[in-house]
Amino acid sequence: MDINKAIKDLKAMPGFSDHVGMMLIHNGVVRGWSRKDRSPVGRIIVKPDREKMAAICREMEQRPGIFKILADVNEGELAPGDDVLFLVVAGDIREHVKSTFAELLDRVKSEAVVKQEYSA
């Protein structure tokens, strides 16, 4: 996902300026160390369930104040520093956007994306 293009496209959508006062963006990258034990990571393999990810986004777009949710994941073998996961939540006020964003991130990572780390 090209974040700049995604934001530009969102802003061009009908109703954007009437319904959006905040966007939160997540750009997850591959860390060079494991969250589990801080051991070095040389690569990861990412396997997304894109249908599940889309279903989560559609479900969460029904929440009060949420205008649009975008999600994309890079699949396959990735190295430290590579982009993994992009999320964008656009909505009316921070109370709606922040809570939706936090749950979206946790659910996508736990329900729709599997990653396996391999040591350096």
MMTF fields as JSON, N, C-alpha, C and O atoms, coordinates in Angstrom:
{
  "mmtfVersion": "1.0.0",
  "mmtfProducer": "UNKNOWN",
  "numBonds": 479,
  "numAtoms": 480,
  "numGroups": 120,
  "numChains": 1,
  "numModels": 1,
  "chainsPerModel": [1],
  "groupsPerChain": [120],
  "chainIdList": ["A"],
  "bondAtomList": [4, 2, 8, 6, 12, 10, 16, 14, 20, 18, 24, 22, 28, 26, 32, 30, 36, 34, 40, 38, 44, 42, 48, 46, 52, 50, 56, 54, 60, 58, 64, 62, 68, 66, 72, 70, 76, 74, 80, 78, 84, 82, 88, 86, 92, 90, 96, 94, 100, 98, 104, 102, 108, 106, 112, 110, 116, 114, 120, 118, 124, 122, 128, 126, 132, 130, 136, 134, 140, 138, 144, 142, 148, 146, 152, 150, 156, 154, 160, 158, 164, 162, 168, 166, 172, 170, 176, 174, 180, 178, 184, 182, 188, 186, 192, 190, 196, 194, 200, 198, 204, 202, 208, 206, 212, 210, 216, 214, 220, 218, 224, 222, 228, 226, 232, 230, 236, 234, 240, 238, 244, 242, 248, 246, 252, 250, 256, 254, 260, 258, 264, 262, 268, 266, 272, 270, 276, 274, 280, 278, 284, 282, 288, 286, 292, 290, 296, 294, 300, 298, 304, 302, 308, 306, 312, 310, 316, 314, 320, 318, 324, 322, 328, 326, 332, 330, 336, 334, 340, 338, 344, 342, 348, 346, 352, 350, 356, 354, 360, 358, 364, 362, 368, 366, 372, 370, 376, 374, 380, 378, 384, 382, 388, 386, 392, 390, 396, 394, 400, 398, 404, 402, 408, 406, 412, 410, 416, 414, 420, 418, 424, 422, 428, 426, 432, 430, 436, 434, 440, 438, 444, 442, 448, 446, 452, 450, 456, 454, 460, 458, 464, 462, 468, 466, 472, 470, 476, 474],
  "bondOrderList": [1, 1, 1, 1, 1, 1, 1, 1, 1, 1, 1, 1, 1, 1, 1, 1, 1, 1, 1, 1, 1, 1, 1, 1, 1, 1, 1, 1, 1, 1, 1, 1, 1, 1, 1, 1, 1, 1, 1, 1, 1, 1, 1, 1, 1, 1, 1, 1, 1, 1, 1, 1, 1, 1, 1, 1, 1, 1, 1, 1, 1, 1, 1, 1, 1, 1, 1, 1, 1, 1, 1, 1, 1, 1, 1, 1, 1, 1, 1, 1, 1, 1, 1, 1, 1, 1, 1, 1, 1, 1, 1, 1, 1, 1, 1, 1, 1, 1, 1, 1, 1, 1, 1, 1, 1, 1, 1, 1, 1, 1, 1, 1, 1, 1, 1, 1, 1, 1, 1],
  "groupList": [{"groupName": "MET", "atomNameList": ["N", "CA", "C", "O"], "elementList": ["N", "C", "C", "O"], "formalChargeList": [0, 0, 0, 0], "bondAtomList": [1, 0, 2, 1, 3, 2], "bondOrderList": [1, 1, 2], "singleLetterCode": "M", "chemCompType": "L-PEPTIDE LINKING"}, {"groupName": "ASP", "atomNameList": ["N", "CA", "C", "O"], "elementList": ["N", "C", "C", "O"], "formalChargeList": [0, 0, 0, 0], "bondAtomList": [1, 0, 2, 1, 3, 2], "bondOrderList": [1, 1, 2], "singleLetterCode": "D", "chemCompType": "L-PEPTIDE LINKING"}, {"groupName": "ILE", "atomNameList": ["N", "CA", "C", "O"], "elementList": ["N", "C", "C", "O"], "formalChargeList": [0, 0, 0, 0], "bondAtomList": [1, 0, 2, 1, 3, 2], "bondOrderList": [1, 1, 2], "singleLetterCode": "I", "chemCompType": "L-PEPTIDE LINKING"}, {"groupName": "ASN", "atomNameList": ["N", "CA", "C", "O"], "elementList": ["N", "C", "C", "O"], "formalChargeList": [0, 0, 0, 0], "bondAtomList": [1, 0, 2, 1, 3, 2], "bondOrderList": [1, 1, 2], "singleLetterCode": "N", "chemCompType": "L-PEPTIDE LINKING"}, {"groupName": "LYS", "atomNameList": ["N", "CA", "C", "O"], "elementList": ["N", "C", "C", "O"], "formalChargeList": [0, 0, 0, 0], "bondAtomList": [1, 0, 2, 1, 3, 2], "bondOrderList": [1, 1, 2], "singleLetterCode": "K", "chemCompType": "L-PEPTIDE LINKING"}, {"groupName": "ALA", "atomNameList": ["N", "CA", "C", "O"], "elementList": ["N", "C", "C", "O"], "formalChargeList": [0, 0, 0, 0], "bondAtomList": [1, 0, 2, 1, 3, 2], "bondOrderList": [1, 1, 2], "singleLetterCode": "A", "chemCompType": "L-PEPTIDE LINKING"}, {"groupName": "LEU", "atomNameList": ["N", "CA", "C", "O"], "elementList": ["N", "C", "C", "O"], "formalChargeList": [0, 0, 0, 0], "bondAtomList": [1, 0, 2, 1, 3, 2], "bondOrderList": [1, 1, 2], "singleLetterCode": "L", "chemCompType": "L-PEPTIDE LINKING"}, {"groupName": "PRO", "atomNameList": ["N", "CA", "C", "O"], "elementList": ["N", "C", "C", "O"], "formalChargeList": [0, 0, 0, 0], "bondAtomList": [1, 0, 2, 1, 3, 2], "bondOrderList": [1, 1, 2], "singleLetterCode": "P", "chemCompType": "L-PEPTIDE LINKING"}, {"groupName": "GLY", "atomNameList": ["N", "CA", "C", "O"], "elementList": ["N", "C", "C", "O"], "formalChargeList": [0, 0, 0, 0], "bondAtomList": [1, 0, 2, 1, 3, 2], "bondOrderList": [1, 1, 2], "singleLetterCode": "G", "chemCompType": "PEPTIDE LINKING"}, {"groupName": "PHE", "atomNameList": ["N", "CA", "C", "O"], "elementList": ["N", "C", "C", "O"], "formalChargeList": [0, 0, 0, 0], "bondAtomList": [1, 0, 2, 1, 3, 2], "bondOrderList": [1, 1, 2], "singleLetterCode": "F", "chemCompType": "L-PEPTIDE LINKING"}, {"groupName": "SER", "atomNameList": ["N", "CA", "C", "O"], "elementList": ["N", "C", "C", "O"], "formalChargeList": [0, 0, 0, 0], "bondAtomList": [1, 0, 2, 1, 3, 2], "bondOrderList": [1, 1, 2], "singleLetterCode": "S", "chemCompType": "L-PEPTIDE LINKING"}, {"groupName": "HIS", "atomNameList": ["N", "CA", "C", "O"], "elementList": ["N", "C", "C", "O"], "formalChargeList": [0, 0, 0, 0], "bondAtomList": [1, 0, 2, 1, 3, 2], "bondOrderList": [1, 1, 2], "singleLetterCode": "H", "chemCompType": "L-PEPTIDE LINKING"}, {"groupName": "VAL", "atomNameList": ["N", "CA", "C", "O"], "elementList": ["N", "C", "C", "O"], "formalChargeList": [0, 0, 0, 0], "bondAtomList": [1, 0, 2, 1, 3, 2], "bondOrderList": [1, 1, 2], "singleLetterCode": "V", "chemCompType": "L-PEPTIDE LINKING"}, {"groupName": "ARG", "atomNameList": ["N", "CA", "C", "O"], "elementList": ["N", "C", "C", "O"], "formalChargeList": [0, 0, 0, 0], "bondAtomList": [1, 0, 2, 1, 3, 2], "bondOrderList": [1, 1, 2], "singleLetterCode": "R", "chemCompType": "L-PEPTIDE LINKING"}, {"groupName": "TRP", "atomNameList": ["N", "CA", "C", "O"], "elementList": ["N", "C", "C", "O"], "formalChargeList": [0, 0, 0, 0], "bondAtomList": [1, 0, 2, 1, 3, 2], "bondOrderList": [1, 1, 2], "singleLetterCode": "W", "chemCompType": "L-PEPTIDE LINKING"}, {"groupName": "GLU", "atomNameList": ["N", "CA", "C", "O"], "elementList": ["N", "C", "C", "O"], "formalChargeList": [0, 0, 0, 0], "bondAtomList": [1, 0, 2, 1, 3, 2], "bondOrderList": [1, 1, 2], "singleLetterCode": "E", "chemCompType": "L-PEPTIDE LINKING"}, {"groupName": "CYS", "atomNameList": ["N", "CA", "C", "O"], "elementList": ["N", "C", "C", "O"], "formalChargeList": [0, 0, 0, 0], "bondAtomList": [1, 0, 2, 1, 3, 2], "bondOrderList": [1, 1, 2], "singleLetterCode": "C", "chemCompType": "L-PEPTIDE LINKING"}, {"groupName": "GLN", "atomNameList": ["N", "CA", "C", "O"], "elementList": ["N", "C", "C", "O"], "formalChargeList": [0, 0, 0, 0], "bondAtomList": [1, 0, 2, 1, 3, 2], "bondOrderList": [1, 1, 2], "singleLetterCode": "Q", "chemCompType": "L-PEPTIDE LINKING"}, {"groupName": "THR", "atomNameList": ["N", "CA", "C", "O"], "elementList": ["N", "C", "C", "O"], "formalChargeList": [0, 0, 0, 0], "bondAtomList": [1, 0, 2, 1, 3, 2], "bondOrderList": [1, 1, 2], "singleLetterCode": "T", "chemCompType": "L-PEPTIDE LINKING"}, {"groupName": "TYR", "atomNameList": ["N", "CA", "C", "O"], "elementList": ["N", "C", "C", "O"], "formalChargeList": [0, 0, 0, 0], "bondAtomList": [1, 0, 2, 1, 3, 2], "bondOrderList": [1, 1, 2], "singleLetterCode": "Y", "chemCompType": "L-PEPTIDE LINKING"}],
  "groupTypeList": [0, 1, 2, 3, 4, 5, 2, 4, 1, 6, 4, 5, 0, 7, 8, 9, 10, 1, 11, 12, 8, 0, 0, 6, 2, 11, 3, 8, 12, 12, 13, 8, 14, 10, 13, 4, 1, 13, 10, 7, 12, 8, 13, 2, 2, 12, 4, 7, 1, 13, 15, 4, 0, 5, 5, 2, 16, 13, 15, 0, 15, 17, 13, 7, 8, 2, 9, 4, 2, 6, 5, 1, 12, 3, 15, 8, 15, 6, 5, 7, 8, 1, 1, 12, 6, 9, 6, 12, 12, 5, 8, 1, 2, 13, 15, 11, 12, 4, 10, 18, 9, 5, 15, 6, 6, 1, 13, 12, 4, 10, 15, 5, 12, 12, 4, 17, 15, 19, 10, 5],
  "groupIdList": [1, 2, 3, 4, 5, 6, 7, 8, 9, 10, 11, 12, 13, 14, 15, 16, 17, 18, 19, 20, 21, 22, 23, 24, 25, 26, 27, 28, 29, 30, 31, 32, 33, 34, 35, 36, 37, 38, 39, 40, 41, 42, 43, 44, 45, 46, 47, 48, 49, 50, 51, 52, 53, 54, 55, 56, 57, 58, 59, 60, 61, 62, 63, 64, 65, 66, 67, 68, 69, 70, 71, 72, 73, 74, 75, 76, 77, 78, 79, 80, 81, 82, 83, 84, 85, 86, 87, 88, 89, 90, 91, 92, 93, 94, 95, 96, 97, 98, 99, 100, 101, 102, 103, 104, 105, 106, 107, 108, 109, 110, 111, 112, 113, 114, 115, 116, 117, 118, 119, 120],
  "secStructList": [7, 7, 2, 2, 2, 2, 2, 2, 2, 2, 2, 2, 1, 6, 6, 2, 2, 2, 2, 7, 1, 3, 3, 3, 3, 3, 3, 3, 3, 7, 7, 1, 5, 7, 6, 6, 6, 7, 7, 5, 3, 3, 3, 3, 3, 3, 3, 3, 7, 2, 2, 2, 2, 2, 2, 2, 2, 2, 2, 2, 2, 6, 1, 6, 6, 3, 3, 3, 3, 3, 3, 3, 3, 7, 7, 3, 3, 3, 7, 6, 6, 7, 3, 3, 3, 3, 3, 3, 3, 3, 3, 1, 1, 2, 2, 2, 2, 2, 2, 2, 2, 2, 2, 2, 2, 2, 2, 0, 0, 0, 0, 0, 3, 3, 3, 3, 3, 3, 3, 7],
  "xCoordList": [0.849, 0.0, 0.889, 1.82, 0.596, 1.248, 0.409, -0.685, 0.928, 0.172, -0.249, -1.388, 0.648, 0.3, -0.845, -1.747, -0.814, -1.889, -3.191, -4.264, -3.095, -4.291, -4.964, -6.188, -4.181, -4.74, -5.357, -6.458, -4.657, -5.184, -6.506, -7.459, -6.568, -7.796, -8.933, -10.081, -8.61, -9.632, -10.205, -11.419, -9.32, -9.762, -10.62, -11.408, -10.473, -11.253, -12.621, -13.452, -12.852, -14.127, -15.273, -15.11, -16.425, -17.587, -17.909, -17.941, -18.144, -18.496, -17.326, -17.527, -16.095, -14.93, -14.932, -14.857, -15.016, -14.893, -16.067, -15.953, -17.187, -18.344, -18.257, -18.938, -17.424, -17.438, -16.1, -16.04, -15.034, -13.718, -13.038, -12.89, -12.627, -11.845, -10.53, -9.713, -10.33, -9.112, -8.856, -9.781, -7.575, -7.142, -5.961, -5.049, -5.993, -4.842, -4.283, -5.025, -2.955, -2.267, -1.227, -0.46, -1.223, -0.235, 0.601, 0.062, 1.912, 2.837, 3.762, 4.802, 3.367, 4.179, 5.342, 5.186, 6.506, 7.711, 8.317, 8.058, 9.116, 9.791, 10.893, 11.765, 10.832, 11.889, 13.068, 12.901, 14.243, 15.445, 15.621, 16.64, 14.64, 14.71, 13.313, 12.304, 13.286, 12.027, 11.4, 12.08, 10.115, 9.372, 9.42, 9.426, 9.455, 9.413, 10.632, 10.494, 11.833, 13.041, 14.175, 15.308, 13.848, 14.794, 15.945, 16.966, 15.799, 16.829, 16.788, 15.738, 17.922, 17.972, 17.019, 16.868, 16.392, 15.506, 16.121, 16.437, 16.287, 16.854, 15.796, 16.002, 14.635, 13.538, 12.268, 12.314, 11.144, 9.872, 9.106, 9.344, 8.201, 7.271, 5.884, 5.448, 5.19, 3.867, 2.82, 2.952, 1.777, 0.662, -0.636, -1.107, -1.213, -2.452, -3.69, -3.667, -4.756, -6.089, -6.801, -7.43, -6.694, -7.215, -8.739, -9.269, -9.433, -10.895, -11.278, -12.198, -10.576, -10.84, -10.509, -11.248, -9.405, -9.013, -10.073, -10.436, -10.567, -11.615, -12.9, -13.578, -13.237, -14.449, -14.334, -15.299, -13.167, -12.954, -13.119, -13.768, -12.536, -12.64, -14.097, -14.553, -14.828, -16.247, -17.056, -17.895, -16.792, -17.496, -17.212, -18.131, -15.956, -15.575, -15.976, -16.104, -16.176, -16.669, -18.114, -18.591, -18.793, -20.178, -20.249, -21.338, -19.141, -19.123, -19.461, -19.204, -20.036, -20.363, -19.133, -18.066, -19.306, -18.266, -17.185, -16.339, -17.179, -16.118, -16.545, -17.582, -15.735, -16.005, -15.449, -16.149, -14.183, -13.549, -12.356, -11.645, -12.154, -10.984, -10.279, -10.914, -8.971, -8.145, -7.14, -6.617, -6.876, -5.893, -5.181, -5.803, -3.885, -3.105, -1.938, -1.426, -1.526, -0.418, 0.473, -0.011, 1.772, 2.718, 2.901, 3.166, 2.757, 2.783, 4.123, 4.776, 4.523, 5.727, 6.898, 6.727, 8.094, 9.318, 9.719, 9.838, 9.923, 10.298, 11.502, 11.713, 12.285, 13.491, 13.303, 12.411, 14.148, 14.062, 14.074, 14.885, 13.155, 13.001, 11.925, 11.451, 11.529, 10.47, 9.113, 8.863, 8.249, 6.875, 6.101, 6.233, 5.277, 4.462, 2.985, 2.289, 2.512, 1.082, 0.778, 1.414, -0.217, -0.702, -2.168, -2.961, -2.523, -3.913, -4.202, -3.362, -5.391, -5.845, -7.278, -8.13, -7.539, -8.898, -9.212, -8.526, -10.263, -10.714, -12.09, -12.987, -12.241, -13.527, -13.705, -12.888, -14.79, -15.194, -14.391, -13.819, -14.345, -13.679, -12.738, -12.876, -11.78, -10.733, -11.259, -10.703, -12.309, -12.837, -13.307, -13.131, -13.899, -14.339, -13.159, -13.063, -12.272, -11.171, -10.142, -9.709, -9.751, -8.719, -9.149, -8.379, -10.357, -10.796, -10.944, -10.586, -11.463, -11.609, -10.241, -10.023, -9.324, -7.979, -7.284, -6.689, -7.36, -6.694, -7.248, -6.486, -8.563, -9.157, -8.862, -8.593, -8.911, -8.6, -7.194, -7.005, -6.228, -4.843, -4.715, -4.112, -5.275, -5.175, -5.871, -5.339, -7.049, -7.795, -7.137, -7.053, -6.675, -6.027, -4.792, -4.57, -3.991, -2.768, -3.062, -2.321, -4.119, -4.403, -5.291, -5.209, -6.149, -7.126, -6.844, -7.332, -6.066, -5.966, -4.539, -4.361, -3.54, -2.161, -1.341, -1.318, -0.678, 0.228, 1.635, 1.886, 2.547, 3.943, 4.851, 4.646, 5.842, 6.832, 8.187, 8.608, 8.866, 10.188, 11.278, 11.145, 12.366, 13.527, 14.758, 14.907, 15.634, 16.796, 17.76, 17.785, 18.534, 19.492, 20.634, 21.532],
  "yCoordList": [-1.183, 0.0, 1.239, 1.351, 2.144, 3.45, 4.352, 4.779, 4.63, 5.392, 6.759, 7.179, 7.448, 8.779, 8.704, 9.541, 7.707, 7.535, 7.141, 7.626, 6.263, 5.84, 7.04, 7.164, 7.906, 9.095, 10.023, 10.536, 10.237, 11.089, 10.533, 11.286, 9.215, 8.584, 8.692, 8.939, 8.506, 8.669, 10.083, 10.275, 11.057, 12.453, 12.801, 13.745, 12.049, 12.302, 11.606, 11.84, 10.768, 10.043, 10.991, 11.884, 10.794, 11.61, 11.462, 10.353, 12.584, 12.587, 12.673, 12.823, 12.58, 12.597, 13.812, 13.666, 15.0, 16.214, 16.398, 17.124, 15.749, 15.833, 14.836, 15.005, 13.794, 12.706, 12.388, 11.574, 13.016, 12.65, 13.847, 14.91, 13.637, 14.622, 14.051, 14.759, 12.747, 12.105, 10.827, 10.092, 10.584, 9.312, 8.809, 9.567, 7.534, 6.894, 5.882, 5.179, 5.819, 4.983, 4.126, 4.607, 2.856, 1.908, 1.409, 0.97, 1.473, 0.897, -0.034, 0.384, -1.303, -2.279, -2.735, -2.99, -2.838, -3.283, -4.484, -4.71, -5.235, -6.389, -5.889, -5.118, -6.352, -6.034, -6.971, -8.081, -6.529, -7.357, -8.253, -8.934, -8.266, -9.11, -9.62, -8.998, -10.759, -11.406, -10.759, -10.484, -10.526, -9.986, -10.962, -10.55, -12.256, -13.304, -13.267, -13.291, -13.209, -13.304, -12.373, -12.475, -11.482, -10.506, -11.151, -10.502, -12.395, -13.037, -12.446, -11.979, -12.462, -11.873, -12.573, -13.795, -11.782, -12.292, -11.917, -10.754, -12.915, -12.676, -12.512, -11.812, -13.177, -13.077, -13.581, -14.254, -13.252, -13.802, -14.257, -13.775, -15.177, -15.594, -15.157, -15.514, -14.388, -13.856, -14.532, -14.592, -15.041, -15.683, -15.036, -15.335, -14.152, -13.493, -14.276, -15.022, -14.082, -14.526, -13.245, -12.567, -12.928, -11.659, -11.555, -10.469, -12.67, -12.638, -12.289, -11.503, -12.87, -12.572, -11.113, -10.437, -10.64, -9.252, -8.304, -7.326, -8.585, -7.753, -7.806, -6.791, -8.987, -9.124, -8.312, -7.671, -8.337, -7.547, -6.067, -5.34, -5.616, -4.203, -3.817, -2.78, -4.646, -4.342, -4.27, -3.386, -5.206, -5.209, -3.927, -3.31, -3.53, -2.373, -1.054, -0.039, -1.058, 0.152, 0.471, 1.581, -0.475, -0.251, 0.473, 0.846, 0.671, 1.351, 2.828, 3.426, 3.407, 4.834, 5.684, 5.505, 6.608, 7.573, 7.101, 7.901, 5.825, 5.318, 5.471, 4.954, 6.182, 6.458, 5.358, 4.856, 4.985, 3.994, 3.371, 4.027, 2.079, 1.364, 0.723, 0.095, 0.889, 0.257, -0.654, -0.321, -1.806, -2.728, -3.445, -3.832, -3.616, -4.343, -5.0, -4.476, -6.153, -6.887, -7.41, -7.84, -7.367, -7.935, -9.409, -9.763, -10.241, -11.686, -12.257, -11.734, -13.349, -14.061, -13.808, -13.512, -13.93, -13.776, -12.307, -11.634, -11.825, -10.429, -10.365, -11.25, -9.311, -9.114, -7.944, -7.119, -7.866, -6.724, -5.398, -5.179, -4.53, -3.232, -3.206, -2.134, -4.383, -4.436, -4.108, -4.397, -3.502, -3.232, -4.541, -5.394, -4.689, -5.888, -5.542, -6.077, -4.647, -4.401, -2.908, -2.113, -2.548, -1.17, -1.159, -1.967, -0.25, -0.044, 1.445, 2.245, 1.819, 3.204, 3.188, 2.484, 3.963, 4.142, 5.622, 6.454, 5.946, 7.335, 7.462, 6.66, 8.48, 8.674, 10.075, 10.962, 10.257, 11.601, 12.191, 13.273, 11.49, 12.042, 11.001, 9.803, 11.479, 10.589, 9.446, 8.348, 9.675, 8.597, 7.413, 6.261, 7.69, 6.612, 5.988, 4.766, 6.831, 6.347, 5.574, 4.497, 6.096, 5.436, 4.046, 3.093, 3.924, 2.621, 1.618, 0.449, 2.067, 1.184, 0.766, -0.403, 1.716, 1.429, 0.389, -0.559, 0.568, -0.362, -1.775, -2.74, -1.898, -3.225, -3.815, -5.011, -2.99, -3.45, -4.044, -5.152, -3.324, -3.785, -5.12, -6.053, -5.222, -6.465, -7.619, -8.728, -7.374, -8.445, -8.901, -10.101, -7.968, -8.355, -9.195, -10.229, -8.75, -9.484, -10.851, -11.801, -10.974, -12.251, -13.179, -14.398, -12.618, -13.43, -13.597, -14.548, -12.694, -12.703, -12.754, -12.86, -12.681, -12.703, -13.677, -13.592, -14.594, -15.523, -15.204, -15.077, -15.077, -14.867, -15.801, -16.067, -16.276, -17.174, -16.501, -16.077, -16.407, -15.793, -16.846, -17.993, -16.42, -17.277, -16.504, -15.325, -17.165, -16.484, -15.991, -16.467, -15.029, -14.4, -15.329, -14.967],
  "zCoordList": [0.0, 0.0, 0.0, 0.798, -0.885, -0.898, 0.015, -0.355, 1.194, 2.193, 1.661, 1.867, 0.987, 0.468, -0.535, -0.51, -1.418, -2.384, -1.681, -2.04, -0.684, 0.057, 0.732, 0.699, 1.334, 1.988, 0.945, 1.142, -0.151, -1.216, -1.748, -1.949, -1.978, -2.467, -1.446, -1.814, -0.171, 0.875, 0.868, 0.931, 0.792, 0.804, -0.406, -0.357, -1.486, -2.699, -2.671, -3.549, -1.682, -1.606, -1.251, -0.42, -1.881, -1.521, -0.033, 0.501, 0.617, 2.031, 2.984, 4.189, 2.47, 3.349, 4.266, 5.486, 3.699, 4.518, 5.477, 6.464, 5.194, 6.091, 7.242, 8.253, 7.102, 8.079, 8.732, 9.654, 8.269, 8.798, 9.443, 8.84, 10.695, 11.42, 11.909, 12.498, 11.656, 12.132, 11.343, 10.996, 11.069, 10.502, 11.324, 11.654, 11.645, 12.276, 11.298, 10.612, 11.244, 10.271, 10.981, 11.815, 10.631, 11.15, 9.989, 8.973, 10.135, 9.164, 9.94, 10.448, 10.024, 10.738, 9.888, 8.694, 10.5, 9.794, 10.52, 11.702, 9.798, 10.378, 11.306, 10.905, 12.568, 13.533, 13.313, 12.805, 13.69, 13.596, 14.805, 14.926, 15.708, 16.906, 17.248, 16.918, 17.911, 18.262, 19.493, 20.481, 19.418, 20.554, 21.734, 22.894, 21.421, 22.442, 23.367, 24.59, 22.764, 23.591, 23.135, 23.605, 22.228, 21.686, 20.906, 20.674, 20.507, 19.688, 18.284, 17.843, 17.571, 16.23, 15.25, 15.272, 14.405, 13.357, 12.014, 11.767, 11.149, 9.822, 8.753, 7.761, 8.965, 8.011, 8.671, 9.7, 8.076, 8.502, 7.261, 6.153, 7.468, 6.428, 6.883, 7.977, 6.05, 6.385, 5.511, 4.288, 6.163, 5.457, 5.943, 7.041, 5.131, 5.534, 5.098, 4.119, 5.848, 5.429, 4.994, 5.806, 3.719, 3.208, 3.339, 3.573, 3.189, 3.347, 4.779, 5.003, 5.748, 7.158, 7.461, 8.176, 6.919, 7.144, 6.581, 7.233, 5.386, 4.786, 5.605, 5.766, 6.125, 6.936, 8.227, 8.645, 8.854, 10.069, 9.751, 10.503, 8.643, 8.247, 8.007, 8.489, 7.264, 6.988, 8.28, 8.455, 9.174, 10.47, 11.248, 11.786, 11.307, 12.11, 11.454, 12.139, 10.135, 9.465, 9.864, 9.629, 10.452, 10.89, 12.236, 12.673, 12.88, 14.179, 14.024, 12.979, 15.065, 15.008, 14.691, 15.278, 13.754, 13.435, 12.49, 12.091, 12.113, 11.243, 9.783, 9.365, 9.028, 7.616, 6.715, 5.835, 6.937, 6.06, 6.768, 7.529, 6.495, 6.995, 5.804, 4.956, 5.754, 4.73, 5.423, 6.486, 4.812, 5.368, 4.228, 3.239, 4.376, 3.392, 4.112, 5.101, 3.602, 4.205, 3.083, 2.035, 3.321, 2.373, 2.722, 3.871, 1.726, 1.913, 1.476, 0.573, 2.139, 1.725, 2.652, 3.835, 2.09, 2.872, 2.936, 1.912, 4.156, 4.379, 5.306, 6.136, 5.154, 5.957, 6.911, 6.715, 7.957, 8.865, 8.104, 7.205, 8.492, 7.841, 6.776, 6.401, 6.277, 5.263, 5.886, 7.056, 5.08, 5.507, 5.56, 4.681, 6.62, 6.769, 6.639, 5.776, 7.496, 7.629, 7.605, 8.296, 6.787, 6.725, 7.138, 6.654, 8.026, 8.423, 8.427, 8.84, 7.966, 8.032, 8.54, 7.997, 9.576, 10.078, 9.986, 10.581, 9.229, 9.073, 9.709, 9.448, 10.545, 11.214, 11.734, 11.489, 12.46, 12.86, 14.02, 13.889, 15.149, 16.337, 16.938, 16.692, 17.727, 18.226, 19.083, 19.044, 19.85, 20.691, 19.844, 20.238, 18.696, 17.809, 17.069, 16.953, 16.575, 15.735, 16.568, 16.158, 17.71, 18.523, 18.977, 18.864, 19.484, 19.991, 18.847, 18.994, 17.722, 16.562, 16.044, 15.726, 15.959, 15.471, 16.339, 15.826, 17.662, 18.573, 18.42, 18.36, 18.358, 18.2, 16.827, 16.709, 15.797, 14.441, 14.391, 13.889, 14.901, 14.89, 15.608, 15.078, 16.804, 17.567, 16.86, 16.816, 16.308, 15.648, 14.347, 14.086, 13.539, 12.282, 12.581, 11.951, 13.544, 13.863, 14.474, 14.223, 15.265, 15.922, 15.098, 15.249, 14.218, 13.501, 12.015, 11.404, 11.416, 9.96, 9.405, 8.192, 10.252, 9.764, 10.62, 11.848, 9.933, 10.61, 10.128, 8.929, 11.086, 10.687, 11.471, 12.656, 10.773, 11.374, 11.272, 10.196, 12.414, 12.443, 12.248, 12.675, 11.586, 11.407, 11.85, 11.529, 12.582, 13.159, 12.082, 10.947, 12.5, 11.576, 11.258, 10.498]
}
